Amino acid sequence: MDSNTISRRAALRRTTAFGVGTAIFWLAAPAAHAQTGKLAKDAVKYVDKGDVPGKDCDDCMHFIAPANAREAATCRIVEGPINPHGHCLAFTPRAKPAP
């Protein structure tokens, strides 16, 4: 197998993970999502301090860094201010830049 091909098993795992993440996003808190367009922190089990290395909020594609030191970081899908070192079920790793 050449290094650019992906096995069927790996493809199935990625597809399943994407599907589960999407389901969590859309089904976790319909009422909260309907009001603000974002999910409540408890619906995605957000915690201010993550315990999985490399899966902090600031490693996620949904993370929005504050414009200055006086503002809080935010998230595209979780409502309210967040800690850059927090974590939730909606974590999606940032795409790595091509070499």
N, C-alpha and C positions, 0 to 999 in steps of 0.2 A: 504494500500500500504506500503510495507516495505521501510526502509530508503535508501536502495541501488538501488532501481529501479527509473527510470526516466519516467516522463509522456510523452505521445506522443507529447503534445504541447511543452514541454521543448526541446525535441529532435528535433522537427521541427524548433524551434527558433535557436538552435545551428547550425543546418545544413544550414539554411538560412543565418545566420551571416557569417559562413565560406565561403559559396558560393559568397556572396557579397564581402567579403574581397579578395577572390581569383580573382574575376572579376576586382576589382579596381587595384589590383597588375598587372595583365596581360594586361589590356586594357587602363590604364590611360595615358601612354606615350610610345607608341611603338618605336618612334624614339630615345628617350633618353635611353630606355632600350636596344635597339639594339647596341648602341655605347659602353656603359660601363657595361652593365649587371645590372645596377641599375636605379631606377626611379628618375626623376628630382623632386626637393623639391616642386615646384609649382604643379606638377601633383598629389601629394598626400596631398596637402594643409598643408605642414609642417609649423609650427610656432616655434619660439625660446622659447616661454613661453606658456606652456599649461594651460588651465583653468579648467580642469577636474581632481579633486584629484584622485591619484592612477593610472593615465593614462599618466604619463610622459614617455619620451623615456627610461629612466633608469629602468622603470617597464616593458618594452617590451622585448619579446624574441629575437627581431632583433638587440637590442642594443649591441654595442661592446665598452667596456670601454677602455680608452687609456692605453697604457703600462706604461706611466709615466706622470708626471704633465705637461710636456712641449708639449705633443701631444694632439690633439683634439679627442673627442669621435666620433665614426662613427656608421653606420648602415649597416646591411647586404643587405638592399634593397633600401635605399635612398642614392643618391650620395652626396659626400661632407661631411665636418665636421658637426656635430650636437650638440645641447645643450642637456645635460642629462635631463633638465627640459622642453624640447620641446615636441611637439605632432604632429601626422599626422594621416591620415585616415587608414594607414596600421598598426596601433597599434594592437598588439596581446599580451595579458598578458602572463607573464612567468608562466610556470607550477609550482604550489606550491609543495614543497617537501612532500612526504608522512610522516605522523606522526610516 
